[in-house]
Amino acid sequence: MTGVFAPRPSQGPHKLRECLPVCIILRDRLKYALNGKECQQICMERCVKIDGKVRTDFNYPAGFQDVVELEKSNDRFRLMYDVKGRYVLHRIDREEAQYKLCRINKIFVGTNKVPCAVTHDGRTLRYPDPDLKVNDSVKVDIATGKMSDIIPFDLGAMVMITKGHNCGRVGTLMHIEKHEGSFAIITVKDAKGQSFATRLSNVFVIGSGSKPFVTLPKGRGVKKTILQERSEAEAAGRL
């Protein structure tokens, strides 16, 4: 989006460059609105819920793993990345819309010696499980905001890349290289056996072994080469 009609996301739980404003979701992705004014009307009628809360700000930033719910049209989506690193609205059922995965970015002891954990979407979880570590993922119940399961960041974990050139790819964590004073590098192997490396900070744990805790969008995070994409398009008659 460019020009005067590009909505600037409001301040919120996700970074400006890593979010999708509600306006873009309603107008450009779902085609429920024709222009920004209609997006505003839909939001002001309290039709849009993000992570279980009604949001009337049509520039509210929705980001990775957020659950967007439109009760009137009975739609529920989880924001995920496709293999090319673009946001995709992945349709989910009512059961799966009850929870989301959050990455632990920081653990600290707050006022009155209360242990806290900060997640990638700006939540602060008080009194987390003592086994919880930075880079782990937790399953958070959207209605209560409480964490239930821990998905540890270990070798063999199923991870999704959320930044960088490999954004949107899914694979198994194979190796971690730590570099003092520089960036830790991890190696990931996808379902087709292709290996690639990225920074540790770009990784989001979504499951253990080959079992993800959330359903994956089309393509299941396996990147195809340009030639494979072309041959598939020819076979489907799109070329």
Secondary structure, 3 states (H helix, E strand, C coil): CCCCCCCCCCCCCCCHHHEEEHHHHHHHHCCCCCCHHHHHHHHHCCCEEECCEECCCCCCEEECCCEEEECCCCEEEEEEECCCCCEEEEECCCCHHHEEEEEEEEEEECHHHCEEEEECCCCEEECCCCCCCCCCEEEEECCCCCEEEEECCCCCEEEEECCCCCCCCEEEEEEEECCCCCCCEEEEECCCCCEEEEEHHHEEEEEECCEECCCCCCCCCCCCCHHHHHHHHHHCCCC
